[in-house]
């Protein structure tokens, strides 16, 4: 069985890796990784929150911390997203469960060297969770109890590895496979409600795509306000997420570093500032010196070039 590590069919190819299952309790601890590091200093900059997704099958999370602003020295990136864990389906128990491939597991097991250095700089580290072609997704939990059970696994992972939150990416679930149900109206509402109750002070973000993203209200409950951020899923484009959040929490801009042209990245950054949005999303930060690509948008967002320190 293979785990989908990243597939943005709009801009990137599939990356597959062997999976290793891991289930969490609500009070999990880990002596080797320890609790989350104390919050670092706030980034010395003014402007939108910058987000960097990292494909950990191929790249190190530490790359996110290698970029600072030439004017002032603040972090370029405020949020680093580990891409990606999976929501898998156990055909015996008929239940969804949280799954890590070997590369995600390596990052988490080595949190002291892969995650804590970023947090010490004031960069939040979030775990993205993605479908895996097995029929399980955020939008087809058959009951509130099932949704809450998966929320406990997510919050347990955040606690165990000292993370700063969870990112939902409802792609590649293949709803209906393995006898699973089709998306329903209550599933994602129950999941987000339970997760927010489990981790009231952590980040919950939405990659604004898939059936879950369009099912945010059920039974008089709208979970839109439970999200800290929501962003456009189509790289190189401008698309305002249709979710009832203030502009400060939205990223209509989305760029893939190294593939979205610098002129487009700059234009999207200018528009972000001009129209008063508070987040700027980037994907696929790798280990090369990308300071020229990064500077294309930092000049517009923060009035400064970006400096790369290996």
HELIX and SHEET records of a PDB file:
HELIX    1   1 UNK A   61  UNK A   66  5                                   6    
HELIX    2   2 UNK A  102  UNK A  109  1                                   8    
HELIX    3   3 UNK A  111  UNK A  114  1                                   4    
HELIX    4   4 UNK A  116  UNK A  120  1                                   5    
HELIX    5   5 UNK A  144  UNK A  161  1                                  18    
HELIX    6   6 UNK A  177  UNK A  179  5                                   3    
HELIX    7   7 UNK A  187  UNK A  198  1                                  12    
HELIX    8   8 UNK A  210  UNK A  213  1                                   4    
HELIX    9   9 UNK A  224  UNK A  226  5                                   3    
HELIX   10  10 UNK A  247  UNK A  249  5                                   3    
HELIX   11  11 UNK A  262  UNK A  274  1                                  13    
HELIX   12  12 UNK A  291  UNK A  302  1                                  12    
SHEET    1   A 8 UNK A   2  UNK A   6  0                                        
SHEET    2   A 8 UNK A  15  UNK A  21 -1                                        
SHEET    3   A 8 UNK A  95  UNK A 101 -1                                        
SHEET    4   A 8 UNK A  79  UNK A  90 -1                                        
SHEET    5   A 8 UNK A  49  UNK A  55  1                                        
SHEET    6   A 8 UNK A 279  UNK A 283  1                                        
SHEET    7   A 8 UNK A 253  UNK A 256  1                                        
SHEET    8   A 8 UNK A 237  UNK A 238 -1                                        
SHEET    1   B 9 UNK A   2  UNK A   6  0                                        
SHEET    2   B 9 UNK A  15  UNK A  21 -1                                        
SHEET    3   B 9 UNK A  95  UNK A 101 -1                                        
SHEET    4   B 9 UNK A  79  UNK A  90 -1                                        
SHEET    5   B 9 UNK A 124  UNK A 131  1                                        
SHEET    6   B 9 UNK A 165  UNK A 169  1                                        
SHEET    7   B 9 UNK A 203  UNK A 207  1                                        
SHEET    8   B 9 UNK A 229  UNK A 231  1                                        
SHEET    9   B 9 UNK A 250  UNK A 251  1                                        
SHEET    1   C 2 UNK A  67  UNK A  69  0                                        
SHEET    2   C 2 UNK A 306  UNK A 308 -1                                        
SHEET    1   D 2 UNK A 217  UNK A 218  0                                        
SHEET    2   D 2 UNK A 221  UNK A 222 -1                                        
END                                                                             
